[in-house]
Amino acid sequence: MLATMGYITPEVAGKFPGYLSPSSKLLFADVPNGLAAISKVPFLGWSQILAYAAFCEISAGYDADVNERTPGDMGWNPPLFSGNDPETKKRRLNAEIANGRLAMMAIIGMFFQDGLTGSAWGDWALYTDSPLRAFESELGVQAPLGFWDPVGYTKGGDAALFRRRRETELKHGRVAMFATMGYIVPEYTRFPGYLSPSAGLKFTDVPAGLAALSKVPAVGLSQ
């Protein structure tokens, strides 16, 4: 959560005035946001950051929360967020865990986008090496996702494979639309009369959904 806020805050609230390192003539404003900052902060600055992190761990008793208290309980009780009510504490801890999980996903996404575009808020158009550029003007590229290929099927840039998969997508989509309507329509209306006169089976006797498979005669499924 702190790392995520560290990405967001300089973009929204701006940066501290003055010098980060007077001896190096390095202004806070000179330090870029995101991963690019790693190369700008002087060695002594990183030493201070690591020393402070070590101080926090040692002064709180490393692993004391696991061995002596509750995981995450470092003995810090801020006035507005602490209390003795068990239900309130449980609700706040659940909120912390949920927000922490979201923040972990967010910071990884920021690292990923920063690494590819050069900025935590970078335009994907800056990712000039993307193999998806070969297909970004194809039919089906729609807002808000643009060219959406989370599994990376098109990362090789093979045009023939792309066409075959597009054909497969269209066929599966058409079948899925028919299948969806096949689930919905029988809930509202059925054909009158018999589905199988020889078996005495009416359309109204056939349930909707997967249960219909056991009702339709083998000859009917074959047809």
Salt bridges, closest charged atoms under 4 A:
GLU136 OE2 - ARG133 NH1 3.61
GLU167 OE2 - LYS171 NZ 3.37
GLU169 OE1 - ARG166 NE 2.95
